[in-house]
Amino acid sequence: MEKDSRDRTVLIVEDSDDARYFMRLSLEQMGYIIIEAENGARAVEVAQTERPDIILMDLSLPIMDGITATEKIRASEGLATVPIVAVTAHQETDFRAGAKAAGFDAYVTKPIDIDFLSDLIKGLLA
């Protein structure tokens, strides 16, 4: 039986309160359960304890950047296959390549198109 969004937990990792709030509101309206982290180090802790179904990871974060956090999450037991989406204002191809090499499953640029993000999440969780 396919889970719907109400059974799915999304970890939003974003240091901007406004961006985190926008994503949380939008995804909660779609029925997702939202957990948050404001920096990369906290993201690793939350991912290991909460076991989200998918992670939306900003790349430019304080304390630990999103690429390093993703590498640590990927190395954690039971989290190697959790979909992780890079969320960033950077649109350059070298950032995309670096994100892919670090183990991200997809890449979304800011400002976020919430319909695109919703479809992407559904596809990654299918």
Residue frames as qw, qx, qy, qz and C-alpha x, y, z in Angstrom:
[[0.000, 0.888, 0.459, 0.000, 0.00, 0.00, 0.00],
 [0.422, 0.470, -0.017, 0.775, 1.39, 3.38, -0.99],
 [0.305, -0.528, -0.438, 0.661, 1.93, 5.86, 1.82],
 [0.196, 0.849, 0.296, 0.391, 0.43, 9.28, 1.29],
 [0.252, 0.615, -0.260, 0.700, 1.96, 12.57, 2.43],
 [0.573, -0.672, 0.089, -0.461, 0.37, 12.31, 5.90],
 [0.948, -0.292, 0.032, 0.125, 2.64, 9.37, 6.67],
 [0.734, 0.388, -0.060, 0.554, 5.78, 11.10, 5.40],
 [0.442, -0.807, -0.048, 0.389, 8.30, 13.14, 7.37],
 [0.553, 0.695, 0.002, 0.460, 10.30, 15.88, 5.66],
 [0.573, -0.555, -0.080, 0.598, 13.44, 17.30, 7.28],
 [0.333, 0.892, 0.091, 0.291, 13.95, 20.91, 6.17],
 [0.666, -0.381, -0.020, 0.641, 17.54, 22.09, 6.67],
 [0.269, 0.730, 0.227, 0.586, 17.71, 25.86, 6.12],
 [0.419, -0.215, -0.378, 0.797, 19.41, 28.64, 8.05],
 [0.140, -0.187, -0.138, -0.962, 17.02, 31.34, 6.82],
 [0.239, 0.254, 0.742, -0.572, 14.00, 31.49, 9.14],
 [0.508, 0.441, 0.007, -0.740, 11.83, 32.94, 6.36],
 [0.478, 0.329, -0.713, -0.394, 12.75, 30.26, 3.81],
 [0.096, 0.000, -0.968, 0.232, 12.30, 27.49, 6.39],
 [0.339, 0.324, 0.534, -0.704, 8.91, 28.93, 7.39],
 [0.540, 0.415, -0.275, -0.679, 7.75, 29.17, 3.74],
 [0.415, 0.209, -0.863, -0.200, 8.74, 25.56, 3.01],
 [0.039, 0.094, 0.891, -0.442, 7.22, 24.30, 6.27],
 [0.454, 0.355, 0.325, -0.750, 3.87, 26.03, 5.66],
 [0.552, 0.393, -0.460, -0.573, 3.69, 24.89, 2.05],
 [0.384, 0.167, -0.906, -0.053, 4.55, 21.27, 2.81],
 [0.159, 0.132, 0.792, -0.574, 2.35, 21.09, 5.92],
 [0.559, 0.335, 0.070, -0.755, -0.59, 22.19, 3.76],
 [0.613, 0.302, -0.637, -0.357, 0.15, 19.16, 1.58],
 [0.904, -0.319, -0.105, -0.265, -0.01, 16.95, 4.65],
 [0.701, 0.294, -0.517, 0.394, 3.67, 16.27, 5.31],
 [0.666, -0.711, -0.125, 0.187, 5.04, 16.05, 8.84],
 [0.418, 0.777, -0.216, 0.418, 7.82, 18.64, 9.09],
 [0.712, -0.582, -0.042, 0.391, 10.95, 18.60, 11.23],
 [0.325, 0.918, -0.085, 0.209, 13.61, 21.29, 10.97],
 [0.736, -0.354, 0.009, 0.577, 17.28, 22.02, 11.44],
 [0.131, 0.982, 0.026, -0.134, 18.98, 25.40, 11.07],
 [0.041, 0.778, -0.605, -0.163, 22.55, 24.20, 10.38],
 [0.683, 0.340, -0.624, -0.168, 24.36, 21.20, 8.98],
 [0.123, 0.239, -0.869, 0.415, 25.54, 19.76, 12.30],
 [0.499, 0.077, 0.517, -0.691, 22.00, 19.84, 13.68],
 [0.737, 0.313, -0.291, -0.524, 20.74, 18.27, 10.43],
 [0.467, 0.275, -0.839, 0.054, 22.96, 15.23, 10.97],
 [0.121, -0.053, 0.790, -0.599, 21.71, 14.86, 14.58],
 [0.606, 0.216, 0.246, -0.725, 18.04, 15.24, 13.61],
 [0.685, 0.330, -0.519, -0.391, 18.36, 12.86, 10.65],
 [0.332, 0.214, -0.896, 0.202, 19.95, 10.19, 12.86],
 [0.168, 0.083, 0.758, -0.625, 17.32, 10.47, 15.61],
 [0.533, 0.357, 0.262, -0.721, 14.15, 11.22, 13.62],
 [0.393, 0.045, 0.857, 0.331, 14.78, 9.11, 10.46],
 [0.428, 0.533, 0.075, -0.726, 12.94, 11.37, 7.97],
 [0.770, 0.393, 0.502, 0.038, 11.52, 10.02, 4.72],
 [0.566, 0.615, 0.171, 0.522, 13.18, 12.82, 2.72],
 [0.438, -0.602, -0.099, 0.661, 15.57, 15.70, 3.44],
 [0.363, 0.865, 0.161, 0.307, 15.59, 19.17, 1.84],
 [0.695, -0.441, -0.020, 0.568, 19.14, 20.43, 2.42],
 [0.180, 0.977, -0.102, -0.044, 20.36, 23.99, 1.88],
 [0.839, 0.273, -0.178, 0.436, 23.99, 23.93, 0.73],
 [0.247, 0.504, -0.296, 0.773, 25.18, 27.17, 2.36],
 [0.669, -0.646, -0.336, -0.150, 24.74, 26.53, 6.08],
 [0.147, -0.783, 0.475, -0.374, 26.49, 27.68, 9.27],
 [0.671, -0.465, 0.552, -0.171, 28.59, 25.30, 11.43],
 [0.472, -0.097, 0.821, 0.306, 28.61, 22.57, 8.76],
 [0.352, 0.322, -0.367, -0.799, 27.74, 23.08, 5.09],
 [0.828, 0.160, 0.162, -0.512, 25.06, 21.03, 3.36],
 [0.721, 0.439, -0.529, -0.091, 27.46, 18.92, 1.33],
 [0.144, 0.359, -0.824, 0.414, 29.41, 17.81, 4.41],
 [0.549, -0.060, 0.525, -0.648, 26.16, 17.19, 6.32],
 [0.852, 0.282, -0.138, -0.419, 24.84, 15.08, 3.43],
 [0.544, 0.424, -0.716, 0.104, 28.04, 13.01, 3.33],
 [0.110, -0.241, 0.789, -0.555, 27.72, 12.36, 7.10],
 [0.714, 0.096, 0.299, -0.626, 24.02, 11.48, 6.79],
 [0.788, 0.379, -0.404, -0.268, 24.78, 9.12, 3.88],
 [0.384, 0.369, -0.799, 0.277, 27.40, 7.40, 6.07],
 [0.431, -0.225, 0.575, -0.658, 24.92, 6.93, 8.94],
 [0.077, 0.082, 0.993, 0.034, 23.40, 3.50, 9.40],
 [0.207, 0.570, 0.778, -0.161, 19.95, 3.28, 7.83],
 [0.171, 0.818, 0.152, -0.527, 20.15, 6.65, 6.08],
 [0.347, -0.262, 0.623, 0.651, 22.14, 5.78, 2.95],
 [0.158, 0.341, 0.775, 0.508, 19.03, 5.59, 0.77],
 [0.043, 0.758, 0.478, -0.441, 16.96, 8.48, 2.20],
 [0.436, 0.662, 0.314, 0.522, 16.34, 10.93, -0.67],
 [0.336, -0.627, -0.121, 0.692, 18.22, 14.21, -0.11],
 [0.401, 0.780, 0.342, 0.336, 17.40, 17.26, -2.24],
 [0.428, -0.144, -0.055, 0.891, 19.93, 20.09, -2.50],
 [0.055, 0.900, 0.427, 0.073, 18.16, 23.44, -2.09],
 [0.505, -0.386, 0.058, 0.770, 20.28, 26.45, -3.02],
 [0.266, 0.876, 0.065, -0.398, 20.48, 29.81, -4.70],
 [0.193, -0.534, 0.662, 0.489, 23.54, 28.58, -6.64],
 [0.810, 0.467, 0.190, -0.301, 22.69, 27.64, -10.22],
 [0.206, 0.709, -0.635, -0.228, 26.21, 27.04, -11.52],
 [0.894, 0.161, -0.381, -0.173, 26.96, 23.61, -12.96],
 [0.397, 0.358, -0.735, 0.418, 29.94, 23.03, -10.65],
 [0.411, -0.224, 0.534, -0.705, 27.58, 23.29, -7.65],
 [0.879, 0.090, -0.054, -0.465, 25.27, 20.74, -9.29],
 [0.732, 0.339, -0.582, 0.104, 28.19, 18.40, -9.93],
 [0.082, 0.354, -0.709, 0.604, 29.43, 18.80, -6.34],
 [0.637, -0.131, 0.328, -0.685, 25.94, 18.13, -5.01],
 [0.908, 0.178, -0.260, -0.278, 25.59, 14.99, -7.11],
 [0.552, 0.384, -0.671, 0.311, 29.03, 13.77, -6.04],
 [0.163, -0.317, 0.632, -0.688, 28.10, 14.30, -2.37],
 [0.016, -0.188, -0.977, 0.100, 25.11, 12.01, -2.74],
 [0.387, 0.324, 0.259, -0.823, 22.17, 14.34, -3.38],
 [0.447, 0.335, 0.823, 0.100, 19.29, 12.80, -5.32],
 [0.267, 0.765, 0.464, 0.356, 18.04, 16.05, -6.84],
 [0.343, -0.130, -0.064, 0.928, 18.72, 19.78, -6.98],
 [0.034, 0.838, 0.529, 0.129, 16.26, 22.67, -6.53],
 [0.351, 0.186, -0.071, 0.915, 17.17, 26.32, -6.93],
 [0.073, -0.673, -0.492, 0.547, 15.78, 29.27, -4.99],
 [0.512, -0.101, 0.392, -0.758, 13.37, 30.92, -5.20],
 [0.224, 0.028, 0.974, -0.026, 11.57, 27.62, -4.76],
 [0.534, -0.027, -0.431, -0.727, 8.77, 26.69, -7.13],
 [0.484, -0.185, 0.693, -0.501, 6.57, 24.86, -4.61],
 [0.873, 0.282, 0.072, -0.390, 4.63, 22.94, -7.28],
 [0.624, 0.537, -0.566, 0.050, 7.89, 21.66, -8.77],
 [0.064, -0.430, 0.784, -0.444, 9.16, 20.78, -5.29],
 [0.723, -0.027, 0.437, -0.535, 5.92, 18.93, -4.47],
 [0.880, 0.388, -0.165, -0.216, 6.13, 16.87, -7.67],
 [0.399, 0.573, -0.679, 0.226, 9.83, 16.17, -7.02],
 [0.345, -0.328, 0.722, -0.502, 9.14, 14.96, -3.46],
 [0.852, 0.132, 0.252, -0.439, 6.30, 12.73, -4.66],
 [0.773, 0.510, -0.369, -0.072, 8.55, 11.25, -7.34],
 [0.219, 0.531, -0.743, 0.344, 11.41, 10.58, -4.94],
 [0.434, -0.202, 0.691, -0.542, 9.11, 8.97, -2.37],
 [0.823, 0.194, -0.152, -0.512, 7.26, 6.79, -4.90]]
